[in-house]
Amino acid sequence: MVLLNSCWSPCIWTDDLRSGCTAIAYYTGAMSIVSMTFIIFNMTGGDSTQLYNPLFEADVRLSMQVIGGLLIVYFLQMIGSSVLLVYGMHRLVRGLMVPWMASFALAILFQLVFGLWLLGGYYIYLDTVFYTLVIWSWMGYNIYLWLVVFSEFREIEKLQSPNIELLWP
């Protein structure tokens, strides 16, 4: 069952799922590059004192270097899975779409847990509630994008399913 038939979001407007998934892959690649740039800035001594920063409260000498390195590897993997998403979608190979869906689901889960951590740890600051709402709004947008890709996955599955007719009972 296909959940969505088009991709209509604030940043991506398409009538079909295929071009929407291509735009989502470009969005994922661009956001990965921006995030890697921000993480490298933080790892080299940049300002990481904002509450909404995922590397907030990380030690510049040790934990930020380790976690930042893991995040850079993750975002490089996201760029690679975005390429696989586009290639798999145009070649109708559903298995190449799965790494993007799994990796993006992990990013959505991180946004949920990070928002809960912000609320649980810093609930006395009103700014934290606003930051959490912004993060969760972005998470809702990412859930919608994941559903668009999942719908294209199901559409390809429907195209590849054999139609068997019994001619003689």
N, C-alpha and C positions, 0 to 999 in steps of 0.2 A: 504494500500500500504506500503510495506516494503521499507525503505529508503536505508539501508545498508545490505549486506549479510555476512560480516565478520568484524573483529575488527583488523585493521592494524594501529597501532600508534607507536610512538617511544619507548614506554615502554611495550606495550601489543601486541603480535602477535598471533592471533588465526584464524582458518579457519571458525569457526562457532560463532554465536552470543551468544549462551548459555555459553560457556566457557569464552568468552570475557566479558560478564556481570558478571560472577563470579570473574574474575580478577579485573574488575572495582569496585566491591563491596569491595574486599580486599584493593584496592588502596584507596578507600574512607575511610575505617576504619583506614588504616595506616596514611593517611594525617590528619585525625581527631585527632589521638593520638599525632602526631607531633605538630599540631597546639595547642592542649590543653597544651602540655608541654611548648611550647613557651609563651602562654598566662599566665600560672601560673608563669613562670620565670619573666615576666613583672610585674605581680601583686605583686610579693614579692620583688620588688625593682630592678629588672634587668634593663639593658640598653634598653630603648625604644625611643632613639633619632634618629633613622634612618627614613628617609622620607618614605620608602616603608613599614614601620611597620603599620599595621592597628590601633594600639593603640598609634600612634604618636600624640603628643599634648594632650594626656589625662592626667588629674590630678591623680597622684599616690594615693592620699588619698581618692578621691570620685569617679570620673567618670570612672577611670580605673577599680576600684573594681566592679562597677555596670555593665559596658559594658563587662568586662572580665568574670564576672559570667554568663551573658547572652550568651556570646560566648561559654563558657564551656558547658552550657545546650544545646546549638544548636549542638555542636560537639558530645555530648553524644547521642542526637537524631539522628544525621547522622550515628553513629555507629549502633544504633538500626534499623534504616531504611535500612542500608546495609544488616543486618541479614535478615530483612523481604524481601529484594530484592532477595536474594539467595533462601530463603525458598519459596517465591511466584513463582519464576521462575521454581524451580524444581517440585513444586506441581501444576503448571499451574494455579495459582490464580493471575490474573492481578491486582486485587485490592491491593495486598500486594506490588506491584511494584510502586504504585502511590506516597506513602510518600517519597521514595527516589527521584523520578523524581521532585516532588515539592520542596523538600529541596535542591537538587542540583541546580535546576533552581534559587533558591534564592541566592545560593553561586555565580552563574554566574552573576546574576544581581548585587551583591555586588562588584564583580571584575570590572564590567563595571563602576559603579558609583564611586568606589574608584579611578579608573584611571582618570575619569573626574575631580574628586575633586583634585587629584594631579596636573593635568595639569592646572586647573583653579586657584588654589591657589599658585602654585610654578613654573609657567611657565618660570620664568626668569633663573632658574637653569637648565643647560643642563642635569645634572644627573636625574632630574625629568622626562624628556622626555624618557630617557633610561629605568627608572624604570617602567614608564607607558607602554612602549612597551613590556617589559618583562611580566608585569601583564596581558596585553591584549593577549599576545601569550599564556600564561597559560590559560586564559579564552577561547581562541579558541580551545585549547586542551580539556578543560572541556566541551565545546559545542559538540565537536565530540564524547566524551564519553557519553554525554546525548543522542545524536542521536543514538548511538549503543543500549543503553538500550531502547529507544523509539522504535527502529526497532524490538527488541525482544518482546516488548509489543505488537506491531502490528502483529508479527508472531504468538504469542499465540492467539491473537484475531482471526486471520485467521484460526488457527487450531480448535478453539472452535465454529466457525460459522457453523450452520447447512446447509447441502446441501439438499435442498428440490427439489424433482422432481415431477412434475405433470404427473401422468400416464394416466389420462383421462381428456380431455379438457372440 
